Amino acid sequence: MIRAILVPLLSFFLLFRLPAQSVGFPAQWKFTTSDSPAYQAEHFDDVAWDSIEVPAHWEAQGYPAYDGIAWYRTHFVVPPAMLRQEVVLLAGVIDDADETWVNGVLVGKTGKFPPDDQSAWDFPRAYILPKGLLKSQNTLAIRVYDGVGGGGIYQGKIELIPLKQYEKWCRLRLKNKNNWHQLTTSNGLISAVYSSVSGAVEAVYPHIFSAVDSAVLVQPFVSNIAPDIKERPTSVRYLNHTHVIEVDYKHFSIYYTASFTAADKVFYAIVRGDPAYVEGLSFRCEWSGSGEVKTLTRSYKNQSEKYVLFGFSDADHLKSGITRALERIQNAAGSLVDAEADYMKGVFHRCNFPSGITRAERALLEQSVSVLKMAQVSDQEVFPLAKGQILASLRPGVWSISWVRDAAFAIDAMTKLGMYEEARKGLSFMLLAAPSNQYKHYTHTDGKDYGIGVDYRISVTRYFGNGREESDFANNRGPNIEIDDFGLFLSALCDYVVASGDTVFFRQWQSVLETTVADAIVRNINEKDIIRPDSGPWEHHLPGRSFAFTSGVCGVGLQKFAALQQQMGHRYLPYLLGAQRLYRGVLRNMVYENRLVKGNAQDEYPSDHYFFDGATFELFAGGFIREKALFLSHMAAYDQELRVKVGEKAGYIRFNSADAYENQEWPFAGLRVAVAQTIFGNRQEARHLIDRVTKLAGYNHHLIPEIIALQDGQYKGSVPMVGYGAGAYVLALVALYAPR
């Protein structure tokens, strides 16, 4: 029997140092993209295979855009003392599924391979090895399937450790609410990730987005930046909830930051403290390209302040900018740390924070604003069409690319806070991006055309960093074509125009909005008065379904657009009628037994996989359905199916399924329910849902994750989320504290 530990262990191996008795693995493994059962054998000859670094995505190592099956093999030695113990193999985090063999014996598998593939892309693998399996000389072989995006053994510790030590860690993890250990700093130009476990800046990237286009992934220009000392930090935090990472040691503090005030692509490590410790402090790092370091020491309030600047140059950045940055620091009257903190405080000051919020809510609200700012590409970016785009997550989250859907929630949050300049730039990015229309027509494997059918302006999924439309493509399941993006974009734009009074912006884009966004929605309303089948809100590829979420958000978008069109004296009746058609169509095709909204028109029975869909909460949160009786009966049914029942009464999962990605708590879903509960007068329940996120984020640097693990409340998925995290929290809190 395979003894596998499949509990989602996001970072248990980061919480505690590994014991002295452990076995590591080489950095270079053998690798092939061919597939054969022979590869699992202990003595298979893999000499002719390529070599690849582990852990790291294979796309960054000579296999760009490769999706499919691959094999890893390596050899390791086990000391005699460990041969007498039960041992756990930590096999890292693998995207998407794996089957793992030791000495030719299958010891564990996570996720599923095609044809019924199931992703476990964010699950660290931990497999208990059978007694007597290990020898002095051993072979590890791992078969991996990647369906889309990054692939391979890409993250985490890969080691053998004693079972008793592993079990001790698991017990401690259940008690540990502070489980996220990576902090990101960004200025919209570069981004860097600091690990409070390793005490190092893991990587600094020359762009905040993860892919320039389909062939160019953004790689770090410098990694593993750390002070050259053995002392461990005493505390790590964001400085006053800004983008500046503050790391305290006994005699000094280090501030890691990208600079908004300088608006440059230089990474700063700034040391403050006792001159006896600061002035002689040096840093170690690993360069991935052409880079340089410069230092400068100044006095600061009876202390020393040492600047260590990391600059780079590449084909897109011919000069590093480090010399100009150094001159700026020399000529500045004050500290860059203070200037950066003051900059973000200025952003807080111009935000319309709700009155009466608690101290904990204020802290998370401020950090959420910082996340929103860090996730928006600066006007100084070298790719002109990238400016203003908003990422779905900051690194290290894998969704560090611009989805229309996530950006719409982020823009709406910016509007609600009065961050009108940022909201307008986010909207302008999508309107100015390289022309879409890639999927005006798309004939799928079933012979049907799933294209939009008319010219359209907004991407059907997301954008590359260079501003061009992208859509995930999953082999025979085709691309994601998502019509809900049009409705969400229209809604966010109309809300911005109404709140800001920026009618000039609306007039500038009115004809484009009418012919390439609103008309595109109307064109895709079918004979049932609902949006025809598409990939939907959770990106199900094709042929898709007619999702309630899609019809609902498109209906709201058309309704708001019709109101603005009428106000401005433009054609509005087709859009008002389109919204009314969608409303009637949802009630007729997606309301089940007059008591709940099912996830889509195709699933007929409560036992169907997508019948209960967490995305349906948006129909109430967005104001598409306003009947209180239907809302109450809908929530009663969904509380039975999707409400988290592990431990304390918590939030909601996406679907009730065996898929570990779907069947975990999604803070975004809970926050949208909180908005709906507020709208329908149940502020107590809304308060409970918001308080849960506030509390958990308070333990974890005030960052909001994509997923909260059911078993132990650990952060999972992409962290921090932007539209689905920071933006959703802002919207929930603003709704809760709105005047009654």
Buried (B, 14 or more C-beta within 10 A) or exposed (E): EEEBBBBBBBBBBBBBEBBEBBBEBEEEBBBBBEBEEEBBBBEBEBEEBBEBBBBBBBBBBEBBEBBBBBBBBBBBEBEEEBBEBBBBBBBBBBBBBBBBBBBEEBBBBBBBBEEEBBBBBBBBBBBBBBEEBBEEEBBBBBBBBBBBBBBBBBBBBBBBBBBEBBEEBBEEBEEBBEBBBBBBBBBBBBBBBBBBBEBBBBBBBBBBBBBBEEEBBBBBBBBBBBBEBEEEBEEBBBBBBBBBBBBBBEEBBBBBBBBBBBEBBBBBBBBBBEBEBBEEBEBEBEBBEEBBBBBBBBEBEEBBBBBBBBBBBBEEBEEBBBBBBBEBBEEBEEBBBBBBBBBBEEBBEEBEBBEEBEEBBBBBBBBBBBBBBBBBBBEEBEBEBBBBBBBBBBBBBBBBBBBBBBBBBBBBBBBBBBBBEBBBBBBBBBBBBBEBBBBBEBEBEEEEEBBBBBBBBBBBBBBBBBBBBBBBBBEEBBBBBBBBBBBBBBBBBBBBBBBBEBBEBBEEBBEEBBBBBBBBBBBBBBEBBBBBBBBBBBBBBBBBBBBBBBBBBBBBBBBBBBBBBBEEEBEBEBBBBBBBBBBBBBBEBBBBEEEBBBBBBBBEEBEEBBBBBBBBBBBBBBBBBEEEEBBEBBBEBBBEBBBBEEEEEBBBBBBBBEBBBBBBBBBBBBBBBBBBBBBBEBBEBBBBBBBBBBEBBBBBBBBBBBBBBBBBBBBBBBBBBBBBBBBBBBBBBBBBBEEE
